[in-house]
Amino acid sequence: MAQTLEVNGIQMYVEDEGSGTPVLLLHGFPDSSQLWRHQIPALAQAGYRVIAPDLRGFGQSDRPANKDAYKMETLLGDVFGLLDTLGVERCHLVSHDWGAFLGWAMCIFAPDKVDRHVALSVGHPAAFRDAGMRQREMSWYILLFQYEGLAEETIQADDWKFLRDFTRDHPECDAWIRDLSRPGALTAGLNWYRANANPADSALASVEFPPSTVPTLGVWSDGEYYCGEEQMKNSEQHMKAEWRYERVEGAGHFIPIDQPETVTRLILEWLAPR
């Protein structure tokens, strides 16, 4: 069932399908709950209640204009507020891209809310931050995204050529462009980076990220071009719970779309009752 709920001061769109143990799916940039369109019916059919929101700034959810409205503590408030509104005390968690940073934060700071976690593409925040020069090179675009106005102009110029090149002409690109073309949508997506990954913010470099105590499956793809394999594999060093690593062949960054059957299988295996 698709619905829009009042959550943490915004209107949040959410797909809520099936019944059984809840599974929360968190997307990243420039996606929406549509990222999970292959996994939602498969998980519901397998006996889970699948909860897939459009996170703040994306899809059909509200897009506040203020950059500070996208700070991680506010984003966490959205997720916890959504779970409370839906009457969910604990859930499994599947996360990707910015949703994975958000998912790791849930596991680190509110482990009582999460039973098992599947993190796609993005590893533990401490492992990501400490992944060295290669990861800094792969993350070059984060600096561009900090330039308010200039980034928006660059990304949209010449029929969104930058985005098409940036995503390697991904088949999903036209859908992303339709979404990001709505008033305020591109800036809202970029505000996730501006509020949480600004290299000029010295406070971010000193944030302590404790180990996760939630059993986690880390999934990385051989065609990844934003997140190196090291940051995912080294997440094991920041775990105080069960850890497993899986390398998916034949997928780029957007693994749930690029290899839907493989991702669904891995999720179901990891979430299966022990």
C-alpha positions in Angstrom: 0.0 0.0 0.0 1.3 3.4 -1.0 0.6 6.2 1.5 1.9 9.6 2.5 2.4 10.1 6.3 3.2 13.1 8.5 6.6 12.3 9.9 9.0 14.5 11.8 7.4 17.7 10.4 7.4 16.6 6.7 5.1 14.6 4.4 6.8 11.3 3.7 5.7 8.9 0.9 6.1 5.2 1.7 5.5 1.9 0.1 4.2 -0.6 2.7 3.6 -4.0 1.4 3.1 -7.5 2.8 2.9 -8.7 6.4 5.2 -10.4 8.8 8.6 -9.3 10.1 9.3 -5.7 8.9 12.1 -5.0 6.5 13.0 -1.3 6.0 14.6 -0.4 2.6 16.6 2.9 2.5 17.7 4.3 -0.9 20.3 6.9 -1.7 21.1 9.6 -4.4 19.5 10.2 -6.9 17.0 7.5 -6.2 13.6 7.0 -4.5 11.8 3.9 -3.2 11.7 2.9 -6.9 15.2 1.6 -6.5 13.7 -1.4 -4.7 10.9 -2.1 -7.2 12.3 -5.6 -7.8 12.9 -6.4 -4.1 9.6 -5.2 -2.7 7.3 -7.8 -4.2 9.9 -10.6 -3.7 10.3 -9.8 0.0 6.5 -9.4 0.5 5.9 -12.8 -1.2 8.5 -14.3 1.0 6.5 -13.3 4.1 8.0 -10.0 5.1 6.4 -6.6 5.6 8.3 -4.3 3.3 8.6 -0.6 4.2 10.3 1.5 1.5 10.1 5.3 2.0 11.0 8.1 -0.3 13.6 9.7 2.0 13.5 13.4 2.7 14.2 15.4 -0.4 13.6 12.6 -2.8 10.7 11.1 -4.8 7.2 12.1 -3.6 8.3 13.1 -0.1 8.7 16.8 1.0 11.8 18.7 -0.1 12.7 21.4 2.5 14.8 24.2 1.1 17.1 24.7 4.1 20.4 22.8 3.8 20.4 22.2 7.6 17.1 20.2 7.2 19.2 17.3 5.9 21.6 16.8 8.7 22.0 13.2 9.8 20.3 13.6 13.1 17.2 14.9 11.3 17.3 12.1 8.8 17.5 9.6 11.6 14.5 11.3 13.2 12.6 10.8 9.9 13.3 7.0 10.0 12.5 6.6 13.7 9.4 8.7 13.3 8.3 6.6 10.3 8.8 3.3 12.2 6.9 4.8 15.2 4.0 5.9 13.0 3.7 2.5 11.5 3.9 0.8 14.8 7.2 -0.9 14.2 9.5 -1.4 17.1 12.2 -3.5 15.4 13.0 -4.3 11.8 15.5 -5.8 9.4 17.3 -3.1 7.4 18.5 -3.0 3.8 20.4 0.1 2.7 22.2 1.6 -0.3 24.3 4.7 -1.0 23.2 7.6 1.3 20.6 5.2 2.7 23.5 3.0 3.7 25.2 5.8 5.7 21.8 6.3 7.3 21.5 2.6 7.9 24.9 2.3 9.5 24.0 5.2 11.8 20.9 3.4 12.8 22.9 0.3 13.6 25.5 2.2 15.5 23.4 4.6 17.6 20.1 2.7 17.9 20.9 -1.0 17.6 17.8 -2.0 19.5 15.8 -0.9 16.4 17.5 -3.3 14.0 17.7 -7.1 13.9 19.9 -7.7 10.8 21.4 -5.3 8.2 22.3 -5.6 4.5 24.5 -2.7 3.5 25.0 -2.2 -0.3 28.0 -0.3 -1.8 28.8 1.7 1.3 30.6 0.3 4.3 30.9 1.4 7.9 31.4 5.2 8.1 34.8 4.8 9.9 36.0 2.3 7.2 34.8 4.7 4.5 36.6 7.7 6.0 39.8 5.7 6.6 39.9 4.0 3.1 42.8 6.2 1.9 43.7 8.1 -1.2 41.9 5.8 -3.7 38.6 6.4 -2.0 39.2 10.2 -1.9 39.8 10.1 -5.7 36.6 8.2 -6.2 34.7 10.7 -4.0 35.9 13.8 -6.0 32.3 14.7 -6.9 31.4 15.5 -3.2 33.5 18.6 -3.5 31.7 19.8 -6.6 28.4 19.2 -5.0 29.2 21.7 -2.2 29.1 24.6 -4.6 25.5 25.9 -4.3 24.2 27.0 -7.6 27.3 26.0 -9.6 26.7 22.3 -9.0 23.1 22.6 -10.0 24.0 24.4 -13.2 26.8 22.0 -14.0 24.6 18.9 -13.5 21.7 20.2 -15.6 23.7 21.8 -18.5 23.4 20.4 -22.0 20.4 18.2 -21.2 21.9 16.8 -18.0 25.1 15.7 -19.7 27.0 15.6 -16.4 24.5 13.3 -14.8 24.5 11.0 -17.8 28.3 10.8 -17.8 28.5 10.6 -14.0 26.1 7.6 -14.0 27.8 6.0 -17.1 24.6 6.5 -19.1 22.7 4.2 -16.7 19.3 3.0 -18.1 17.7 4.6 -15.1 19.0 8.0 -15.9 16.0 9.4 -17.7 13.8 8.5 -14.7 16.3 10.2 -12.3 16.3 13.3 -14.5 12.5 13.5 -14.5 12.5 13.3 -10.7 15.4 15.8 -10.3 13.8 18.3 -12.7 11.0 19.1 -10.3 11.3 22.4 -8.4 13.8 22.1 -5.7 14.5 18.4 -6.2 18.1 18.6 -7.4 19.1 21.0 -4.6 17.4 18.8 -2.0 19.4 15.8 -3.1 22.6 17.7 -3.1 21.8 19.0 0.4 22.5 15.5 1.7 26.1 16.1 0.7 26.2 19.7 1.8 24.8 18.9 5.3 26.8 15.8 6.0 29.9 15.6 3.8 31.3 19.1 3.5 35.2 18.8 3.5 35.3 22.3 5.0 33.5 21.2 8.2 36.3 20.2 10.5 33.8 18.8 13.0 32.9 15.9 10.6 36.5 14.7 10.6 36.4 14.2 14.4 33.1 12.4 14.6 33.5 9.0 16.4 31.8 6.1 14.8 31.6 3.2 17.3 31.5 -0.4 16.0 28.2 -1.8 14.9 26.6 -4.5 17.1 24.0 -5.5 14.4 24.8 -8.5 12.3 25.6 -7.1 8.8 26.0 -8.4 5.3 28.2 -6.0 3.2 27.6 -6.2 -0.6 29.9 -4.6 -3.1 29.9 -4.8 -6.9 32.8 -5.2 -9.3 31.6 -2.3 -11.5 31.4 0.2 -8.6 32.8 3.6 -9.5 32.1 5.7 -6.3 33.0 3.4 -3.4 36.1 1.3 -3.3 36.1 -2.3 -2.3 38.5 -1.6 0.6 36.0 0.5 2.5 33.4 -2.3 2.4 35.8 -5.2 3.2 37.4 -3.2 6.1 34.0 -2.7 7.7 34.7 -6.1 9.4 37.2 -4.2 11.6 34.3 -2.1 12.9 31.9 -4.9 13.8 31.1 -6.4 17.1 28.6 -8.7 15.6 28.3 -11.3 12.7 29.8 -10.0 9.5 29.7 -11.4 5.9 31.1 -9.9 2.7 29.7 -10.6 -0.8 31.2 -9.4 -4.1 28.6 -9.1 -6.9 29.8 -9.5 -10.5 28.3 -7.7 -13.4 26.8 -4.7 -11.6 27.7 -1.0 -11.2 26.9 1.2 -8.2 23.1 0.7 -8.5 23.2 -3.0 -7.5 19.4 -3.5 -6.7 18.6 -2.5 -10.3 21.7 -3.9 -12.1 21.5 -7.4 -10.5 18.0 -7.6 -8.9 17.8 -11.4 -8.6 21.3 -11.7 -7.0 20.5 -8.9 -4.5 17.1 -10.4 -3.6 18.7 -13.8 -3.1 21.4 -12.3 -0.8 18.9 -10.4 1.2 16.6 -13.4 1.7 19.5 -15.6 2.7 20.8 -13.0 5.3 17.4 -12.3 6.8 16.3 -16.0 7.0 15.4 -17.1 10.5 18.4 -18.7 12.3 
